[in-house]
Amino acid sequence: MRADLFVDVTGQTCPIPLVEMRKAVMKAQKGQVIEIRGTHAASKKEIPMAADSLRLELLEVSDGPDGSWRILIRK
Amino acid sequence: MEKVTIVVHSGELDRFMSALIIGNGFLAMGAEVTLYFTFWALQRLVRGRLSKAPLSRMNFFGLGAWMMRRKMAKAGVASPERLLSDFRAIGGRVIACEMTMEIMGIAKQDLDESLIDEFGAVGLYVHETLGASKTLFI
């Protein structure tokens, strides 16, 4: 799936991945897909929690090499 | 929408950073957040003092705070400047306590007004908190 907005928080720690996700959600139009890539382990669990609180659709959570992850959310 | 108010009373780096991190966390999860800067925390809003904070414990005349800042930078933790600017960028509000300004002799022009949304006293905090579902005192 192709994302409309891309957020790279590789190497960033709490709370920046959540904050950058929130900024992207504010910028996105309804229906657009946001892709977030990062390495902070807790954020891999917390971004889906935020998607739930913000009533957004969680499309995908996947693991990459060296503890990296990718999350797709639809606004 | 859930509403949260946080009294930021402590000016020490560790406590003040906790308030900014928690505030950003609530905003990221969709809550409406207001930070009330009062007493020692208000000193952090004086121009150029945001990062010049001691630690609440093991400060050792500034050496502890210096080491903590180094450790935080190494761990990739965002600076207080970035956390406060992000906080406002995602919709958070910052209120400066007017009574603290009177007690501590801080004038509006001493404060970095680019970091502040509004000036107010306890009434403003209480009024907002009566309509909030959570409040914290840090």
Backbone of each chain as ProteinMPNN parsed JSONL, in Angstrom:
{"seq_chain_A": "MRADLFVDVTGQTCPIPLVEMRKAVMKAQKGQVIEIRGTHAASKKEIPMAADSLRLELLEVSDGPDGSWRILIRK", "coords_chain_A": {"N_chain_A": [[0.839, -1.219, 0.0], [0.477, 2.227, -0.793], [1.608, 5.082, 0.875], [0.244, 8.301, 1.775], [1.317, 10.222, 3.364], [4.478, 10.464, 4.925], [6.346, 9.512, 7.718], [9.355, 9.637, 9.363], [10.812, 8.412, 12.125], [13.117, 7.265, 12.966], [15.516, 6.298, 15.305], [14.616, 8.156, 17.114], [13.307, 8.93, 20.362], [10.896, 8.433, 23.087], [8.843, 11.294, 23.737], [8.691, 11.609, 21.001], [8.105, 9.969, 18.604], [5.305, 9.583, 18.908], [4.431, 12.229, 18.943], [5.208, 13.166, 16.4], [3.663, 11.493, 14.826], [1.16, 12.466, 15.523], [1.295, 15.06, 14.489], [1.378, 14.482, 11.757], [-1.114, 13.304, 11.457], [-2.727, 15.5, 11.927], [-2.125, 16.968, 9.7], [-2.95, 15.385, 7.576], [-5.533, 14.553, 5.168], [-8.929, 13.394, 5.452], [-9.183, 9.92, 5.025], [-6.709, 9.607, 3.905], [-3.533, 7.856, 3.882], [-1.101, 7.245, 6.368], [2.292, 6.658, 6.803], [4.495, 5.423, 9.215], [7.771, 5.148, 10.242], [10.091, 3.665, 12.464], [12.298, 3.118, 15.331], [12.031, 2.986, 18.033], [11.112, 0.949, 20.604], [8.851, 0.943, 22.421], [7.121, 2.712, 21.173], [6.139, 1.318, 19.029], [4.105, -0.126, 20.083], [2.612, 1.875, 21.203], [1.831, 3.75, 19.255], [-0.202, 2.388, 17.753], [-2.037, 2.37, 19.918], [-2.577, 5.09, 20.164], [-3.735, 5.523, 17.68], [-6.08, 4.146, 18.053], [-7.254, 5.658, 20.155], [-7.581, 8.038, 18.772], [-9.426, 7.298, 16.994], [-8.679, 6.185, 14.468], [-7.947, 4.224, 11.559], [-6.085, 1.344, 11.924], [-3.839, -0.003, 9.793], [-1.592, -1.59, 9.327], [1.09, -3.212, 11.076], [4.389, -3.771, 11.013], [7.514, -5.593, 11.196], [10.897, -4.63, 10.678], [14.397, -4.853, 9.735], [16.833, -5.061, 12.43], [15.288, -4.305, 14.736], [13.653, -2.316, 13.753], [10.554, -0.809, 12.752], [7.364, -0.567, 10.983], [4.486, 1.294, 10.528], [1.183, 1.56, 9.398], [-1.441, 3.817, 8.98], [-4.81, 4.808, 8.552], [-6.465, 7.876, 8.082]], "CA_chain_A": [[0.0, 0.0, 0.0], [1.23, 3.486, -0.881], [1.178, 6.071, 1.871], [0.156, 9.695, 1.306], [2.252, 10.982, 4.21], [5.535, 9.59, 5.414], [6.992, 10.035, 8.93], [10.503, 8.816, 9.745], [11.273, 8.736, 13.482], [14.212, 6.342, 13.254], [16.479, 6.825, 16.276], [13.974, 9.09, 18.05], [12.735, 8.248, 21.514], [9.677, 8.96, 23.705], [7.547, 11.029, 23.112], [8.735, 12.165, 19.646], [7.336, 9.227, 17.594], [3.87, 9.884, 19.078], [4.212, 13.637, 18.577], [5.319, 13.299, 14.938], [2.48, 10.85, 14.277], [0.037, 13.384, 15.738], [1.439, 16.155, 13.52], [0.996, 13.96, 10.439], [-2.572, 13.104, 11.469], [-3.329, 16.826, 11.804], [-1.876, 17.445, 8.334], [-3.588, 14.505, 6.59], [-6.963, 14.675, 4.852], [-9.646, 12.176, 5.795], [-9.026, 8.862, 4.029], [-5.301, 9.453, 3.52], [-2.76, 6.865, 4.63], [0.146, 7.751, 6.947], [3.263, 5.611, 7.111], [5.463, 5.837, 10.229], [8.875, 4.199, 10.421], [10.895, 4.03, 13.624], [13.074, 2.07, 16.0], [11.728, 3.024, 19.468], [10.282, -0.242, 20.811], [7.558, 1.232, 23.062], [6.241, 3.427, 20.235], [5.507, 0.332, 18.14], [2.849, -0.497, 20.75], [1.85, 3.062, 21.598], [1.213, 4.41, 18.096], [-1.526, 1.775, 17.568], [-2.946, 2.831, 20.996], [-2.992, 6.449, 19.805], [-4.651, 5.397, 16.544], [-7.353, 3.732, 18.643], [-7.821, 6.825, 20.858], [-7.942, 9.059, 17.781], [-10.406, 6.627, 16.122], [-8.136, 6.038, 13.125], [-7.872, 2.813, 11.186], [-4.725, 0.785, 11.915], [-3.804, -0.886, 8.627], [-0.488, -2.549, 9.341], [2.259, -3.05, 11.933], [5.325, -4.811, 10.572], [8.896, -5.482, 11.668], [11.983, -4.591, 9.702], [15.656, -5.309, 10.329], [17.435, -4.382, 13.59], [14.305, -3.716, 15.648], [12.873, -1.235, 13.148], [9.158, -1.168, 12.484], [6.621, 0.272, 10.051], [3.059, 1.297, 10.89], [0.329, 2.279, 8.446], [-2.693, 4.27, 9.598], [-5.662, 5.621, 7.665], [-7.239, 8.882, 8.819]], "C_chain_A": [[0.864, 1.256, 0.0], [0.687, 4.487, 0.125], [1.116, 7.468, 1.238], [1.12, 10.578, 2.091], [3.252, 10.012, 4.812], [6.226, 10.248, 6.607], [8.142, 9.105, 9.295], [11.006, 9.261, 11.118], [12.352, 7.734, 13.926], [15.199, 7.002, 14.218], [15.869, 7.782, 17.299], [13.325, 8.308, 19.192], [11.496, 8.989, 22.028], [9.804, 10.45, 24.015], [7.519, 11.412, 21.632], [7.985, 11.325, 18.595], [5.824, 9.498, 17.675], [3.551, 11.3, 18.595], [4.239, 13.804, 17.054], [4.148, 12.613, 14.241], [1.28, 11.797, 14.356], [0.081, 14.538, 14.743], [0.98, 15.706, 12.135], [-0.517, 13.766, 10.355], [-3.281, 14.451, 11.306], [-3.227, 17.338, 10.363], [-2.686, 16.661, 7.301], [-5.061, 14.859, 6.372], [-7.621, 13.359, 5.252], [-9.504, 11.156, 4.662], [-7.577, 8.642, 3.614], [-4.574, 8.471, 4.44], [-1.43, 7.478, 5.079], [1.046, 6.554, 7.246], [4.266, 6.166, 8.111], [6.512, 4.748, 10.344], [9.698, 4.638, 11.605], [11.617, 2.851, 14.213], [12.774, 2.002, 17.503], [10.698, 1.94, 19.782], [8.904, 0.082, 21.394], [6.587, 1.893, 22.09], [5.539, 2.474, 19.272], [4.176, -0.123, 18.737], [1.958, 0.725, 20.969], [1.212, 3.81, 20.425], [-0.123, 3.741, 17.75], [-2.532, 2.175, 18.662], [-3.479, 4.223, 20.659], [-3.981, 6.412, 18.641], [-6.05, 5.025, 17.05], [-8.028, 4.917, 19.343], [-8.308, 7.889, 19.881], [-8.987, 8.534, 16.787], [-9.954, 6.603, 14.66], [-8.016, 4.544, 12.831], [-6.412, 2.359, 11.122], [-4.665, -0.252, 10.801], [-2.733, -1.962, 8.738], [0.553, -2.189, 10.395], [3.226, -4.142, 11.504], [6.737, -4.529, 11.054], [9.869, -5.461, 10.516], [13.256, -5.09, 10.362], [16.067, -4.47, 11.538], [16.416, -3.667, 14.482], [13.503, -2.57, 15.056], [11.448, -1.735, 12.875], [8.52, -0.158, 11.529], [5.14, 0.161, 10.426], [2.294, 2.106, 9.838], [-1.018, 2.568, 9.107], [-3.508, 5.038, 8.561], [-6.478, 6.602, 8.502], [-8.709, 8.764, 8.455]], "O_chain_A": [[1.865, 1.33, 0.713], [-0.52, 4.713, 0.218], [1.844, 7.768, 0.292], [1.666, 11.548, 1.566], [2.911, 8.882, 5.162], [6.644, 11.403, 6.524], [7.927, 7.913, 9.515], [11.558, 10.352, 11.26], [12.471, 7.409, 15.107], [15.66, 8.119, 13.982], [16.542, 8.175, 18.252], [12.859, 7.183, 19.012], [11.1, 10.022, 21.487], [10.847, 10.842, 24.539], [6.438, 11.533, 21.055], [7.286, 11.902, 17.762], [5.151, 9.626, 16.652], [2.541, 11.535, 17.931], [3.396, 14.5, 16.487], [3.684, 13.076, 13.199], [0.498, 11.922, 13.414], [-0.951, 14.953, 14.215], [0.288, 16.439, 11.428], [-1.129, 14.028, 9.32], [-4.307, 14.539, 10.633], [-4.111, 18.04, 9.872], [-3.066, 17.209, 6.266], [-5.734, 15.386, 7.257], [-6.951, 12.334, 5.375], [-9.683, 11.488, 3.49], [-7.248, 7.606, 3.036], [-4.94, 8.282, 5.6], [-0.731, 8.13, 4.303], [0.622, 5.573, 7.856], [4.828, 7.241, 7.902], [6.189, 3.574, 10.521], [9.985, 5.825, 11.763], [11.569, 1.739, 13.688], [13.211, 1.069, 18.176], [9.566, 1.989, 19.302], [7.897, -0.442, 20.919], [5.378, 1.67, 22.164], [4.466, 2.788, 18.757], [3.241, -0.462, 18.011], [0.731, 0.636, 20.928], [0.165, 4.435, 20.587], [-1.095, 4.444, 17.476], [-3.725, 2.307, 18.391], [-4.662, 4.509, 20.839], [-4.946, 7.175, 18.615], [-7.061, 5.517, 16.549], [-9.221, 5.157, 19.155], [-9.313, 8.557, 20.124], [-9.379, 9.239, 15.857], [-10.709, 6.941, 13.748], [-7.988, 3.716, 13.741], [-5.609, 2.911, 10.37], [-5.36, -1.266, 10.857], [-2.93, -3.098, 8.304], [0.867, -1.015, 10.591], [2.908, -5.326, 11.621], [7.112, -3.38, 11.29], [9.705, -6.164, 9.519], [13.203, -5.689, 11.437], [15.688, -3.304, 11.65], [16.662, -2.548, 14.93], [12.747, -1.913, 15.772], [11.2, -2.937, 12.783], [9.041, 0.933, 11.298], [4.617, -0.937, 10.615], [2.714, 3.194, 9.445], [-1.642, 1.691, 9.704], [-2.96, 5.822, 7.787], [-7.1, 6.224, 9.494], [-9.534, 9.521, 8.966]]}, "seq_chain_B": "MEKVTIVVHSGELDRFMSALIIGNGFLAMGAEVTLYFTFWALQRLVRGRLSKAPLSRMNFFGLGAWMMRRKMAKAGVASPERLLSDFRAIGGRVIACEMTMEIMGIAKQDLDESLIDEFGAVGLYVHETLGASKTLFI", "coords_chain_B": {"N_chain_B": [[-14.344, 15.387, 23.565], [-11.579, 14.377, 25.528], [-10.303, 16.216, 28.301], [-7.425, 17.61, 29.729], [-5.659, 18.999, 32.435], [-2.596, 20.377, 33.535], [-0.699, 21.245, 36.271], [2.233, 22.856, 36.267], [4.619, 23.04, 38.41], [7.171, 22.641, 39.295], [10.532, 23.588, 38.732], [12.74, 22.122, 38.175], [14.869, 20.253, 36.003], [14.299, 17.419, 35.593], [11.658, 17.047, 36.589], [10.172, 18.991, 35.256], [10.622, 18.252, 32.612], [9.246, 15.827, 32.66], [6.631, 16.751, 32.878], [6.333, 18.015, 30.387], [6.681, 15.854, 28.628], [4.591, 14.113, 29.353], [2.42, 15.778, 28.851], [2.653, 16.111, 26.044], [2.212, 13.452, 25.356], [-0.489, 13.047, 26.103], [-1.708, 14.843, 24.294], [-1.002, 13.644, 21.866], [-2.565, 11.397, 21.951], [-4.981, 12.428, 21.514], [-6.211, 14.067, 23.403], [-7.246, 17.212, 24.899], [-5.05, 19.628, 26.039], [-3.862, 21.645, 28.709], [-1.212, 23.475, 30.047], [-0.299, 24.804, 33.131], [1.88, 27.1, 34.129], [3.538, 27.681, 37.045], [4.998, 29.107, 40.046], [8.177, 27.693, 40.577], [8.419, 26.587, 38.073], [7.654, 28.607, 36.367], [9.858, 30.177, 36.15], [11.325, 28.903, 34.239], [10.286, 29.825, 31.94], [11.283, 32.281, 31.628], [13.166, 34.351, 29.502], [15.65, 32.536, 27.775], [16.061, 30.629, 29.772], [15.04, 28.102, 29.628], [16.378, 25.653, 29.298], [18.189, 25.824, 31.3], [18.206, 24.356, 33.864], [18.257, 22.992, 37.195], [18.673, 19.679, 38.739], [16.167, 17.745, 40.533], [17.125, 16.031, 42.422], [20.391, 14.985, 43.44], [21.864, 17.056, 42.23], [24.297, 18.327, 42.629], [25.516, 20.989, 42.602], [25.017, 21.681, 39.951], [26.501, 19.952, 38.409], [25.332, 17.435, 38.274], [23.037, 17.991, 36.779], [24.202, 18.768, 34.405], [25.4, 16.349, 33.638], [23.123, 14.801, 33.359], [21.83, 16.085, 31.218], [23.657, 15.514, 29.214], [23.467, 12.724, 29.126], [20.819, 12.489, 28.346], [20.843, 13.669, 25.831], [22.498, 11.89, 24.517], [20.916, 9.631, 24.563], [19.075, 10.393, 22.776], [16.946, 11.953, 23.574], [14.497, 14.463, 23.308], [15.042, 18.025, 23.459], [14.078, 20.426, 26.066], [13.209, 22.734, 24.737], [12.405, 21.807, 22.202], [10.383, 20.016, 22.999], [8.505, 21.714, 24.162], [7.885, 23.374, 22.039], [6.855, 21.514, 20.222], [4.686, 20.658, 21.744], [2.999, 22.879, 21.645], [2.638, 23.026, 18.918], [1.04, 20.837, 18.329], [-1.346, 21.532, 19.374], [-1.451, 22.095, 22.145], [-1.894, 24.208, 25.068], [-0.335, 26.931, 26.753], [-0.221, 28.409, 29.866], [0.664, 31.174, 31.797], [1.282, 31.882, 35.184], [-0.027, 34.643, 36.781], [0.086, 35.508, 39.419], [2.407, 34.361, 40.431], [4.227, 35.779, 38.937], [3.969, 38.298, 40.093], [4.824, 37.777, 42.764], [7.445, 36.887, 42.4], [8.558, 38.934, 41.105], [8.607, 39.033, 38.316], [8.397, 40.41, 35.184], [6.19, 40.838, 32.331], [7.732, 41.292, 30.063], [10.073, 40.012, 30.76], [9.617, 37.405, 30.344], [9.572, 34.74, 27.897], [7.552, 35.426, 25.57], [6.802, 34.157, 23.297], [6.408, 31.577, 23.942], [4.155, 31.384, 25.367], [0.62, 31.191, 25.707], [-1.392, 32.426, 27.109], [-2.106, 34.57, 29.927], [-2.815, 34.088, 33.362], [-4.687, 33.426, 36.437], [-5.409, 31.524, 39.447], [-8.137, 31.138, 39.131], [-8.61, 30.775, 36.404], [-7.322, 28.355, 35.959], [-8.848, 26.665, 37.661], [-11.398, 26.943, 36.582], [-11.046, 25.839, 34.013], [-10.276, 23.277, 34.784], [-12.515, 22.252, 36.043], [-13.994, 21.514, 33.921], [-12.499, 19.488, 32.952], [-11.286, 16.075, 32.586], [-9.155, 15.024, 33.836], [-6.474, 15.949, 36.045], [-3.169, 17.019, 36.749], [-0.434, 17.504, 39.029], [2.665, 18.706, 38.916]], "CA_chain_B": [[-12.895, 15.219, 23.667], [-11.038, 14.39, 26.906], [-9.539, 17.414, 28.59], [-6.457, 17.395, 30.805], [-4.903, 20.186, 32.845], [-1.406, 20.013, 34.305], [-0.025, 22.344, 36.962], [3.686, 22.656, 36.22], [5.049, 23.833, 39.557], [8.599, 22.415, 39.519], [11.421, 24.131, 37.707], [13.902, 21.262, 37.953], [14.887, 19.617, 34.682], [13.646, 16.104, 35.547], [10.2, 17.156, 36.798], [9.655, 19.84, 34.208], [10.624, 17.423, 31.403], [8.145, 14.861, 32.794], [5.379, 17.453, 32.564], [6.268, 18.241, 28.933], [6.529, 14.563, 27.946], [3.229, 13.624, 29.612], [1.524, 16.689, 28.111], [2.71, 15.72, 24.634], [1.589, 12.132, 25.238], [-1.955, 13.229, 26.115], [-2.106, 15.476, 23.028], [-0.85, 12.675, 20.779], [-3.673, 10.441, 22.034], [-6.218, 13.113, 21.147], [-6.798, 14.891, 24.466], [-6.996, 18.654, 24.883], [-4.168, 19.781, 27.202], [-3.383, 22.969, 29.106], [-0.181, 23.49, 31.083], [-0.267, 26.037, 33.928], [3.217, 27.291, 34.686], [3.484, 28.472, 38.256], [6.182, 29.054, 40.912], [9.531, 27.463, 40.033], [8.351, 26.277, 36.644], [7.521, 29.848, 35.599], [11.224, 30.663, 35.899], [11.822, 28.271, 33.012], [9.763, 30.572, 30.783], [12.05, 33.523, 31.501], [14.019, 34.236, 28.302], [16.949, 31.859, 27.84], [16.231, 29.751, 30.94], [14.293, 26.853, 29.476], [17.264, 24.497, 29.501], [19.125, 26.056, 32.41], [17.515, 23.9, 35.059], [18.955, 22.007, 38.027], [17.926, 18.439, 38.965], [15.493, 17.751, 41.835], [17.993, 15.259, 43.317], [21.75, 14.746, 42.943], [22.249, 18.126, 41.31], [25.723, 18.609, 42.888], [25.858, 22.336, 42.112], [24.907, 21.792, 38.492], [27.219, 18.868, 37.72], [24.346, 16.379, 38.019], [22.168, 18.428, 35.676], [25.033, 18.727, 33.189], [25.531, 14.948, 33.247], [21.8, 14.318, 32.918], [21.59, 16.625, 29.875], [24.509, 14.759, 28.296], [22.892, 11.381, 28.981], [19.568, 12.599, 27.589], [21.213, 13.947, 24.434], [23.048, 10.64, 23.979], [19.792, 8.698, 24.384], [18.193, 10.942, 21.741], [15.767, 12.592, 24.173], [14.312, 15.815, 22.778], [15.329, 19.117, 24.395], [12.863, 21.109, 26.543], [12.753, 23.673, 23.693], [11.66, 21.061, 21.177], [9.168, 19.448, 23.589], [7.515, 22.773, 24.369], [7.424, 23.851, 20.742], [5.974, 20.459, 19.706], [3.464, 20.673, 22.552], [2.108, 23.92, 21.125], [2.354, 22.728, 17.506], [-0.051, 19.859, 18.209], [-2.585, 22.052, 19.963], [-1.416, 22.34, 23.581], [-1.894, 25.616, 25.473], [0.535, 27.251, 27.88], [-0.696, 29.551, 30.638], [1.629, 31.641, 32.795], [0.595, 32.346, 36.389], [0.227, 36.066, 37.041], [0.44, 35.735, 40.819], [3.836, 34.027, 40.561], [4.975, 36.908, 38.355], [3.992, 39.371, 41.11], [5.639, 37.365, 43.908], [8.857, 36.735, 42.036], [9.02, 40.14, 40.424], [8.851, 38.752, 36.896], [7.546, 41.218, 34.31], [5.852, 40.155, 31.07], [8.853, 41.381, 29.108], [11.147, 39.085, 31.155], [9.227, 36.07, 29.882], [9.591, 34.489, 26.465], [6.115, 35.415, 25.259], [6.533, 33.265, 22.158], [6.113, 30.242, 24.485], [2.98, 31.509, 26.242], [-0.628, 31.487, 25.008], [-2.295, 33.258, 27.904], [-1.718, 34.824, 31.314], [-4.005, 33.915, 34.187], [-4.477, 33.088, 37.843], [-5.99, 30.234, 39.846], [-9.503, 31.038, 38.619], [-8.564, 30.235, 35.043], [-6.978, 26.937, 36.109], [-9.98, 25.946, 38.257], [-12.491, 26.963, 35.609], [-10.736, 24.832, 32.98], [-10.191, 21.945, 35.377], [-13.876, 21.779, 36.317], [-14.463, 20.897, 32.683], [-11.512, 18.495, 32.517], [-11.497, 14.765, 33.214], [-7.943, 14.695, 34.604], [-5.534, 17.028, 36.313], [-1.93, 16.56, 37.383], [0.38, 18.546, 39.664], [4.043, 18.211, 38.805]], "C_chain_B": [[-12.455, 15.301, 25.135], [-10.225, 15.665, 27.106], [-8.668, 17.171, 29.822], [-5.797, 18.727, 31.151], [-3.734, 19.723, 33.708], [-0.828, 21.274, 34.939], [1.465, 22.014, 36.933], [4.266, 23.616, 37.253], [6.573, 23.769, 39.722], [9.446, 22.941, 38.372], [12.623, 23.255, 37.433], [13.742, 20.488, 36.655], [14.074, 18.318, 34.627], [12.127, 16.205, 35.66], [9.529, 17.909, 35.655], [9.58, 19.069, 32.876], [9.488, 16.401, 31.46], [6.823, 15.508, 32.411], [5.236, 17.638, 31.051], [6.033, 16.932, 28.175], [5.103, 14.033, 28.128], [2.207, 14.473, 28.844], [1.485, 16.335, 26.636], [2.037, 14.376, 24.409], [0.068, 12.233, 25.201], [-2.438, 13.85, 24.799], [-2.078, 14.461, 21.887], [-2.003, 11.679, 20.764], [-5.024, 11.142, 21.848], [-6.858, 13.951, 22.232], [-6.466, 16.362, 24.235], [-6.175, 18.929, 26.151], [-3.78, 21.239, 27.441], [-2.349, 22.803, 30.203], [-0.232, 24.838, 31.79], [1.101, 26.158, 34.568], [3.144, 28.213, 35.882], [4.758, 28.26, 39.072], [7.473, 28.756, 40.16], [9.515, 27.164, 38.551], [8.272, 27.549, 35.807], [8.895, 30.435, 35.265], [11.816, 30.072, 34.624], [11.334, 29.022, 31.777], [10.397, 31.957, 30.668], [13.016, 33.312, 30.333], [15.348, 33.544, 28.574], [17.122, 30.88, 28.992], [15.582, 28.383, 30.801], [15.175, 25.629, 29.772], [18.176, 24.645, 30.703], [18.509, 25.664, 33.737], [18.368, 22.932, 35.867], [18.156, 20.703, 38.073], [17.254, 18.512, 40.33], [16.301, 16.959, 42.868], [19.353, 15.115, 42.643], [22.186, 15.809, 41.933], [23.746, 18.446, 41.405], [26.176, 19.91, 42.239], [25.912, 22.415, 40.576], [25.6, 20.66, 37.731], [26.251, 17.737, 37.34], [23.466, 16.726, 36.825], [22.932, 18.367, 34.351], [25.158, 17.288, 32.684], [24.221, 14.394, 32.713], [21.5, 14.811, 31.496], [22.412, 15.867, 28.828], [23.939, 13.377, 28.023], [21.62, 11.433, 28.123], [19.86, 12.836, 26.112], [21.719, 12.665, 23.77], [21.932, 9.626, 23.687], [18.803, 9.207, 23.328], [16.932, 11.577, 22.293], [15.696, 14.042, 23.675], [14.585, 16.854, 23.868], [14.023, 19.72, 24.913], [12.308, 22.074, 25.498], [11.884, 22.953, 22.656], [10.345, 20.531, 21.745], [8.09, 20.511, 23.77], [6.994, 23.287, 23.023], [6.521, 22.807, 20.079], [4.627, 20.467, 20.427], [2.469, 21.695, 21.984], [1.721, 23.653, 19.678], [1.215, 21.726, 17.353], [-1.248, 20.245, 19.086], [-2.585, 22.301, 21.451], [-1.364, 23.835, 23.89], [-1.024, 25.799, 26.707], [0.016, 28.513, 28.56], [0.341, 29.908, 31.695], [0.867, 32.256, 33.962], [0.987, 33.782, 36.732], [0.627, 36.332, 38.483], [1.914, 35.431, 41.063], [4.68, 35.177, 40.033], [5.094, 38.037, 39.369], [4.941, 39.023, 42.25], [7.117, 37.399, 43.556], [9.402, 37.941, 41.277], [9.393, 39.899, 38.968], [7.873, 39.59, 36.068], [7.277, 40.445, 33.023], [7.021, 40.163, 30.102], [10.05, 40.505, 29.489], [10.88, 37.691, 30.582], [9.323, 35.961, 28.365], [8.136, 34.327, 26.027], [5.771, 34.537, 24.066], [6.195, 31.849, 22.64], [4.779, 30.215, 25.232], [1.731, 31.878, 25.431], [-1.476, 32.493, 25.765], [-1.71, 33.476, 29.292], [-2.971, 34.664, 32.161], [-3.644, 33.545, 35.605], [-5.216, 31.786, 38.156], [-7.4, 30.047, 39.281], [-9.558, 30.398, 37.247], [-8.273, 28.731, 35.087], [-8.193, 26.149, 36.607], [-11.133, 25.855, 37.257], [-12.266, 25.902, 34.522], [-10.754, 23.419, 33.547], [-11.567, 21.386, 35.725], [-14.468, 21.108, 35.078], [-13.506, 19.837, 32.16], [-11.781, 17.158, 33.195], [-10.291, 14.364, 34.063], [-7.144, 15.946, 34.867], [-4.332, 16.463, 37.048], [-1.212, 17.756, 37.976], [1.817, 18.03, 39.679], [5.013, 19.303, 39.266]], "O_chain_B": [[-12.896, 16.175, 25.881], [-9.545, 16.131, 26.192], [-9.116, 16.604, 30.818], [-5.422, 19.49, 30.261], [-3.865, 18.796, 34.507], [-0.508, 22.242, 34.249], [1.901, 21.015, 37.505], [4.389, 24.818, 37.02], [7.192, 24.71, 40.219], [9.117, 22.761, 37.199], [13.443, 23.574, 36.572], [12.635, 20.117, 36.262], [13.256, 18.134, 33.725], [11.396, 15.54, 34.926], [8.471, 17.52, 35.16], [8.621, 19.207, 32.117], [8.841, 16.131, 30.449], [6.001, 14.911, 31.716], [4.153, 17.445, 30.498], [5.281, 16.899, 27.201], [4.484, 13.561, 27.173], [1.255, 13.948, 28.265], [0.41, 16.265, 26.039], [1.368, 14.174, 23.396], [-0.587, 11.593, 24.379], [-3.458, 13.431, 24.253], [-2.984, 14.411, 21.056], [-2.381, 11.174, 19.707], [-6.077, 10.525, 22.004], [-7.94, 14.5, 22.023], [-5.547, 16.709, 23.493], [-6.571, 18.5, 27.235], [-3.421, 21.967, 26.515], [-2.574, 22.08, 31.174], [-0.211, 25.887, 31.145], [1.436, 25.385, 35.465], [2.746, 29.372, 35.768], [5.513, 27.325, 38.806], [7.83, 29.468, 39.221], [10.481, 27.451, 37.844], [8.757, 27.583, 34.676], [9.073, 31.096, 34.242], [12.698, 30.667, 34.005], [11.899, 28.874, 30.693], [10.099, 32.713, 29.743], [13.608, 32.242, 30.189], [16.08, 33.92, 29.49], [18.216, 30.347, 29.181], [15.575, 27.595, 31.747], [14.735, 24.686, 30.429], [18.861, 23.697, 31.086], [18.309, 26.498, 34.62], [19.119, 22.14, 35.297], [17.068, 20.632, 37.501], [17.709, 19.254, 41.201], [16.168, 17.2, 44.068], [19.448, 15.124, 41.415], [22.799, 15.496, 40.912], [24.384, 18.788, 40.409], [27.103, 19.925, 41.429], [26.741, 23.119, 39.999], [25.321, 20.436, 36.554], [26.331, 17.164, 36.254], [23.183, 15.882, 35.975], [22.389, 17.97, 33.32], [25.042, 17.023, 31.488], [24.198, 13.626, 31.752], [20.983, 14.059, 30.67], [21.947, 15.61, 27.718], [23.915, 12.905, 26.886], [21.373, 10.557, 27.295], [19.199, 12.266, 25.244], [21.409, 12.39, 22.61], [21.989, 8.875, 22.714], [17.816, 8.538, 23.021], [15.948, 11.73, 21.569], [16.704, 14.747, 23.63], [14.383, 16.59, 25.053], [12.976, 19.555, 24.287], [11.093, 22.226, 25.373], [10.802, 23.41, 22.289], [9.313, 20.579, 21.076], [6.907, 20.247, 23.559], [5.81, 23.597, 22.886], [5.53, 23.165, 19.442], [3.574, 20.306, 19.812], [1.275, 21.423, 21.859], [0.621, 24.002, 19.249], [0.496, 21.759, 16.354], [-2.049, 19.398, 19.481], [-3.619, 22.685, 21.998], [-0.862, 24.629, 23.094], [-0.979, 24.94, 27.588], [-0.164, 29.549, 27.921], [0.837, 29.032, 32.405], [-0.064, 33.039, 33.772], [2.159, 34.095, 36.943], [1.399, 37.249, 38.762], [2.59, 36.144, 41.804], [5.718, 35.511, 40.603], [6.147, 38.659, 39.508], [5.758, 39.846, 42.663], [7.938, 37.887, 44.332], [10.562, 37.959, 40.863], [10.351, 40.471, 38.45], [6.659, 39.483, 36.241], [8.017, 39.53, 32.663], [7.276, 39.179, 29.409], [10.936, 40.27, 28.668], [11.803, 36.906, 30.367], [9.177, 36.948, 27.644], [7.566, 33.238, 26.103], [4.606, 34.208, 23.841], [5.749, 31.014, 21.852], [4.329, 29.159, 25.675], [1.776, 32.763, 24.576], [-2.183, 33.305, 25.169], [-0.917, 32.669, 29.775], [-4.062, 35.052, 31.743], [-2.474, 33.372, 35.946], [-5.599, 31.043, 37.252], [-7.807, 28.923, 38.986], [-10.436, 29.585, 36.96], [-8.882, 27.942, 34.364], [-8.531, 25.102, 36.055], [-11.761, 24.806, 37.113], [-13.184, 25.165, 34.162], [-11.189, 22.479, 32.883], [-11.763, 20.171, 35.704], [-15.336, 20.242, 35.184], [-13.678, 19.34, 31.047], [-12.422, 17.103, 34.245], [-10.389, 13.473, 34.907], [-7.118, 16.877, 34.062], [-4.456, 15.548, 37.862], [-1.354, 18.881, 37.497], [2.14, 17.055, 40.358], [6.227, 19.095, 39.254]]}, "name": "protein", "num_of_chains": 2, "seq": "MRADLFVDVTGQTCPIPLVEMRKAVMKAQKGQVIEIRGTHAASKKEIPMAADSLRLELLEVSDGPDGSWRILIRKMEKVTIVVHSGELDRFMSALIIGNGFLAMGAEVTLYFTFWALQRLVRGRLSKAPLSRMNFFGLGAWMMRRKMAKAGVASPERLLSDFRAIGGRVIACEMTMEIMGIAKQDLDESLIDEFGAVGLYVHETLGASKTLFI"}
